[in-house]
Amino acid sequence: MGPAAPFGAGAPAPGRPAAPSEQPRAAARPVGPEEPRGSERSERLPPHRLRALTKHGGRSLVPSPCKGRCPQQRWRSGPPLPRPASRGRRPAEDRRPPPHLARQEGWADPELSWPGPGSAERGRPARSRPAAAVAMAIGPAANRVPLPVTSAPTRGSKMAASAAMEQLSCVLGLLLLLHSTDSFYVPGVAPINFHRNDPVEIKAVKLTSSRTQLPYEYYSLPFCQPSKITYKAENLGEVLRGDRIVNTPFQVSMNVEKKCEVLCNFPNKPVTLTVEQSKLIAERIREDYYVHLIADNLPVATRLEFYSNREEEEKKKEKDVQFEHGYRLGFMDGNKFYLHNHLSFILYYHREDVEESQEHTYRVVRFEVIPQSIKLEDLKADEKSMCTLPEATGSAPQEIDPTKENQLLFTYSVHWEESDIKWASRWDTYLTMSDVQIHWFSIINSVVVVFFLSGILSMIIIRTLRKDIANYNKEDDIEDTMEESGWKLVHGDVFRPPQYPMILSSLLGSGIQLFCMILIVIFVAMLGMLSPSSRGALMTTACFLFMFMGVFGGFFAGRLYRTLKGHRWKKGAFCTATLYPGVVFGICFVLNCFIWGKHSSGAVPFPTMVALLCMWFGISLPLVYLGYYFGFRKQPYDNPVRTNQIPRQIPEQRWYMNKFVGILMAGILPFGAMFIELFFIFSAIWENQFYYLFGFLFLVFIILVVSCSQISIVMVYFQLCAEDYRWWWRTFLVSGGSAFYVLIYAVFYFVNKLDIVEFIPSLLYFGYTALMVLSFWLLTGTIGFYAAYMFVRKIYAAVKID
């Protein structure tokens, strides 16, 4: 059949219906200049016509030229068409709805959108579909007929326009809301502006000592007290740390100097310490206690100046300055005890830029103290509570004799200095460390360890493993197959469920909780949201995140438990929610009883303990059950090989395949990647230091995850090559081998760095260290287990198993 005749040459005149003899046999769609006719063009029929084709014996149905004016013959038979080759979806440009659905779906009138004998050929203008659907509905670019887009609205265009208007209104509303919202600070971090003579409140936090690890309240010693003692409402982290923030009688005003003032308002009547109070103060001095005060949430610090190892000429010019947190309660000289009863406060302020007509505002940017011990006879006080300090060379210290009553005066002075340090940088003084280079050394050391492990792993996977898979997939003789040895021979037992699958899945679920909690806490702290200026925020965030991460721990534990052919999911969920938290709570409760006996502020109060129990059973337990339920209902992990009914006999293993040897071998490399950072973490915990280098800690954590995963893969490969398929528990234990080295390092740190000699401080140290080691073992064991599990599934999916 030739090309279509032009208008006027065989085509019906406009406005006149075609005669029966003139009715074309082609489809209703217009034919392009190079488009073939007949069955060649019918291959691009829409899906609804192809479906109609299968119902009418291979005869195609094409639109009739009567276009609805012949109600008895809306469709008629056409030439036979071939059936489609496949039942897949056709290209998007050929997906056109039938005419009776086109109006419902918002398309233009199908009788006018598809020009044919009844539309353009009759001289009527063709109306198009919505512009967004024209390219999809017309067909391939070579056969498209340009259709004029008119302004006739359709249902689809109206719906699209209304949806666009709704989205635009939402965006505009959000922009208006953001524009109308004022900027805000995180609570506790917003700066406070002071005017001259405004009171600057001095508060006490606690007394601490690295020798006893027992914090005490400020008023546990007979210091001067205000008329009304008011304690600040602490958050959960502050309570667990032993902070008890309370007001003090120090009267400090912004930019107002004070030479010397008596604290207890009794200049002619000194403070008399009883024998019991004198003994208590002497004991605290011997235990090397520090007093911690804060002003405008800024901790007090003692300036320490010393010369470094420089030449003689440079010593006279420069000094190294470091700051010690808090100030010493007193000092010892031989067997005598001396109390620091005079405090010289040095506060630095930054003057804020304001307009000329406004009053200057100030912000506190540093808080220092110079403690002094001055004998009562050398302090000359008058009736106005003012005193005169003696010369430094001729004063004697205030001695505290624990065998008798002692009389003394508590005095203080205030000095203000202007500083160029801005409020946002005021914590740099406390957080500045002179040994930042050692952190970079730690990172470089860790990266070298990871590259070393990556080299070993690449050698195993690229060379050995590929060779094994290639040999296993060869169709060798039966005799050669019987002589083979290696990890393929245990394919029928490698996924055999281990002993105690419920306990294993519960420990792994707790490990997932710890992993998610630690990852989020370190990342958020790296962004600066959990800085030391927010007291207790780090510990509070960690506690709540561990509770809420129970849903993820329960999900992974439930799915693994079902993979290991477990059926008692309720008991498994309860075990996951209570096993690790129960051990932690039990150890903490026993240690808390000893702290209660010492009347320390580090003891968790009973209401706080009840609140923690409510969080455990009210938040963590239901979330673990929820996650366990969905994890148990989910499809179990798909193991690539089936498990034999009869377990395979395990050959005798070499000495280096022992579990304890594996723990020693697998733990040293991950520990070597992070032991330098571990020193700073221990110093922050046990020596009351600030830890803030969370950027380094985040990098070390990522390196730890990578190294644990790599060493776990290496160890499980060696185990399977030795034809030992009991890898479930072994991988979990061996991957946590670095926790054993953490325990060894904790003992080393206790012996060489700390000066703890009493029983209860030693018990506290090793009790909390045991919790840290247990948590670290769960964390690294979980990381290594899932890495090994993915590796085992991957290698057994790559070989052909009969």
Secondary structure as GFF3:
##gff-version 3
##sequence-region A 1 802
A	DSSP	three_ten_helix	20	22	.	.	.	ID=ss1
A	DSSP	three_ten_helix	41	44	.	.	.	ID=ss2
A	DSSP	alpha_helix	47	54	.	.	.	ID=ss3
A	DSSP	beta_strand	59	63	.	.	.	ID=ss4
A	DSSP	beta_strand	75	80	.	.	.	ID=ss5
A	DSSP	three_ten_helix	92	94	.	.	.	ID=ss6
A	DSSP	alpha_helix	99	102	.	.	.	ID=ss7
A	DSSP	alpha_helix	110	113	.	.	.	ID=ss8
A	DSSP	three_ten_helix	120	122	.	.	.	ID=ss9
A	DSSP	alpha_helix	131	138	.	.	.	ID=ss10
A	DSSP	three_ten_helix	141	143	.	.	.	ID=ss11
A	DSSP	alpha_helix	155	180	.	.	.	ID=ss12
A	DSSP	beta_strand	202	208	.	.	.	ID=ss13
A	DSSP	three_ten_helix	218	220	.	.	.	ID=ss14
A	DSSP	alpha_helix	236	241	.	.	.	ID=ss15
A	DSSP	beta_strand	246	247	.	.	.	ID=ss16
A	DSSP	beta_strand	258	262	.	.	.	ID=ss17
A	DSSP	beta_strand	271	273	.	.	.	ID=ss18
A	DSSP	alpha_helix	275	286	.	.	.	ID=ss19
A	DSSP	beta_strand	290	295	.	.	.	ID=ss20
A	DSSP	beta_strand	298	299	.	.	.	ID=ss21
A	DSSP	beta_strand	301	306	.	.	.	ID=ss22
A	DSSP	alpha_helix	312	315	.	.	.	ID=ss23
A	DSSP	beta_strand	320	325	.	.	.	ID=ss24
A	DSSP	beta_strand	327	328	.	.	.	ID=ss25
A	DSSP	beta_strand	330	333	.	.	.	ID=ss26
A	DSSP	beta_strand	336	339	.	.	.	ID=ss27
A	DSSP	beta_strand	342	351	.	.	.	ID=ss28
A	DSSP	beta_strand	362	372	.	.	.	ID=ss29
A	DSSP	three_ten_helix	376	378	.	.	.	ID=ss30
A	DSSP	beta_strand	380	381	.	.	.	ID=ss31
A	DSSP	beta_strand	387	388	.	.	.	ID=ss32
A	DSSP	beta_strand	399	400	.	.	.	ID=ss33
A	DSSP	beta_strand	406	408	.	.	.	ID=ss34
A	DSSP	beta_strand	411	418	.	.	.	ID=ss35
A	DSSP	three_ten_helix	423	425	.	.	.	ID=ss36
A	DSSP	alpha_helix	428	431	.	.	.	ID=ss37
A	DSSP	alpha_helix	437	458	.	.	.	ID=ss38
A	DSSP	pi_helix	459	465	.	.	.	ID=ss39
A	DSSP	alpha_helix	466	472	.	.	.	ID=ss40
A	DSSP	alpha_helix	478	483	.	.	.	ID=ss41
A	DSSP	three_ten_helix	487	490	.	.	.	ID=ss42
A	DSSP	alpha_helix	501	526	.	.	.	ID=ss43
A	DSSP	alpha_helix	537	548	.	.	.	ID=ss44
A	DSSP	alpha_helix	550	563	.	.	.	ID=ss45
A	DSSP	alpha_helix	569	597	.	.	.	ID=ss46
A	DSSP	alpha_helix	606	615	.	.	.	ID=ss47
A	DSSP	pi_helix	616	620	.	.	.	ID=ss48
A	DSSP	alpha_helix	621	633	.	.	.	ID=ss49
A	DSSP	three_ten_helix	655	657	.	.	.	ID=ss50
A	DSSP	alpha_helix	659	672	.	.	.	ID=ss51
A	DSSP	alpha_helix	675	686	.	.	.	ID=ss52
A	DSSP	alpha_helix	694	721	.	.	.	ID=ss53
A	DSSP	alpha_helix	728	735	.	.	.	ID=ss54
A	DSSP	alpha_helix	738	752	.	.	.	ID=ss55
A	DSSP	alpha_helix	759	797	.	.	.	ID=ss56
###
